[in-house]
Amino acid sequence: MNRPAPNYTGKVKRVALLGATGSIGRQAIEVVEASPELELCALASGSSDLTALAAEHDVESVQTGGDLTALLEATEPDVILNAVVGFAGIRATLWALEHGVTLALANKESLVAAGALALAAQERGGGLLLPVDSEHSAAFQCLEGRAPESVHSLVLTASGGPFRGRSRADLVDVSVDEALAHPTWSMGPKVTIDSATLANKGLELIEAHFLFGIAYEQLEVVLQPTSVVHALVRFRDGAALAHLGYPDMRVPISWALTHPERGPVDLPHLDLAGGLTLEFSAPDLDTFPLLALARRAGEQGGTYPCAFNAANETAVAAFLDGKLPFLGIGDAVGDALDAVDGAPARDLDDLIEADAEARRLAGRGVHLSRGAGSTEPPAEVPALPALERK
Ligand SMILES: NC(=O)c1ccc[n+]([C@@H]2O[C@H](COP(=O)([O-])OP(=O)(O)OC[C@H]3O[C@@H](n4cnc5c(N)ncnc54)[C@H](OP(=O)(O)O)[C@@H]3O)[C@@H](O)[C@H]2O)c1
């Protein structure tokens, strides 16, 4: 289990912010601006111009696209906040862990794709891996200091997204705008679509498995529509600890950047006496097949989680681009996973190859787009023929 010892030294922490122009990146800048103990030393984006942002925050080192490890080598940050979206964040994650630099990780896709490699790199580097995902930040805090044998299971909560309670027939014609209208969180487009399909909770299951060393059968997902309960840990004596708060990513961002101090965040406290009620229910795995597909990919291990992620990224991009219906996302990912060979994940090259193969297969699924109009779950769909590997 990932259990850091406090190592705060009291000096100003230099933060390298990767994905500075995104939803997490912008909120991280607010957190840094509000804290005298944090300063930005490097900024990175995919293609957005960083000139104005860098000038505003007096940051000399910036990078747009490419391999971000050169920026990290040059700036020697105390903390790296990886808020890049997608597999593109993988080199920075591995670099931080290998070099023992504290990694505040929002980029869940890199841990999903490279879980075993990332943990091995952390073992060698000896640094901290602090989750920024709200559920994992919550779980980390509930698990901190607990004996692993006392933990019965971990419960990740999901809002259920904008389509909670809908049937597959209801989802045949949903638009991109409807899928982007998340009820509780304001986030970047990719993670918002992942929340609508429940792929996000699938990625988070795999992320939790690697972060906390908890077996998949001890990982549970429940819906909690208002996103006030972020995670629960059940213990062997029947007790459960939960982490509660209004949904605001500045809380887990601040927690990770100021760890172990838990710096202040200017947000309202829960209004308990005002009539706060909490409702829980089971997710609908037939209507939202990506959660079960992710769990299966996690259990299969090797490059399957990497392939799940890559196929999902491809399908989500196609949906956002109007080239795939909403239900086609699950179909394309399911078909791609049936066709990949699940090779072992020995090094980064294996992952890059698995990622590319799954993208090719999912791209083919998008092309065929047999998901349009389907109201049946995709589980029994025959696998696409395997494509020749590079
Ligand atoms: N948003 C949330 O509330 C939230 C919550 C939990 C977890 N997360 C996770 O946090 C990560 C970021 O999410 P987000 O919602 O902030 O996404 P976002 O708003 O789409 O922002 C993505 C950021 O990544 C940058 N980027 C994209 N490709 C890149 C590349 N090749 N190299 C360097 N930077 C690149 C983008 O730069 P450009 O501006 O140039 O495109 C942008 O700054 C995701 O892994 C997501 O799952 C987000």
The ligand as a Gaussian input file, in Angstrom:
#p B3LYP/6-31G(d) Opt

LIG

0 1
 N      -11.094000      18.250000     -14.476000
 C      -11.327000      17.585000     -13.372000
 O      -12.115000      18.014000     -12.518000
 C      -10.622000      16.279000     -13.123000
 C      -10.946000      15.541000     -11.977000
 C      -10.229000      14.384000     -11.707000
 C       -9.249000      13.958000     -12.569000
 N       -8.975000      14.681000     -13.698000
 C       -7.927000      14.202000     -14.589000
 O       -6.982000      15.254000     -14.767000
 C       -6.443000      15.215000     -16.093000
 C       -6.683000      16.563000     -16.751000
 O       -8.071000      16.748000     -16.852000
 P       -8.702000      18.154000     -17.267000
 O      -10.155000      18.013000     -17.055000
 O       -7.957000      19.242000     -16.593000
 O       -8.405000      18.164000     -18.830000
 P       -8.429000      19.425000     -19.839000
 O       -9.242000      20.530000     -19.275000
 O       -8.804000      18.875000     -21.162000
 O       -6.902000      19.903000     -19.869000
 C       -5.918000      19.042000     -20.357000
 C       -4.564000      19.715000     -20.236000
 O       -3.582000      18.804000     -20.779000
 C       -2.812000      19.523000     -21.759000
 N       -2.298000      18.585000     -22.734000
 C       -2.983000      17.846000     -23.628000
 N       -2.133000      17.097000     -24.364000
 C       -0.888000      17.381000     -23.919000
 C        0.424000      16.971000     -24.298000
 N        0.610000      16.093000     -25.293000
 N        1.480000      17.468000     -23.621000
 C        1.295000      18.373000     -22.624000
 N        0.080000      18.815000     -22.227000
 C       -0.990000      18.316000     -22.880000
 C       -3.783000      20.520000     -22.331000
 O       -3.091000      21.547000     -23.024000
 P       -3.791000      22.367000     -24.237000
 O       -4.534000      23.508000     -23.614000
 O       -2.658000      22.849000     -25.045000
 O       -4.668000      21.412000     -24.957000
 C       -4.466000      21.007000     -21.059000
 O       -3.645000      21.900000     -20.370000
 C       -7.139000      14.044000     -16.783000
 O       -6.359000      12.897000     -16.666000
 C       -8.422000      13.855000     -15.983000
 O       -8.924000      12.537000     -16.014000
 C       -9.645000      15.816000     -13.983000

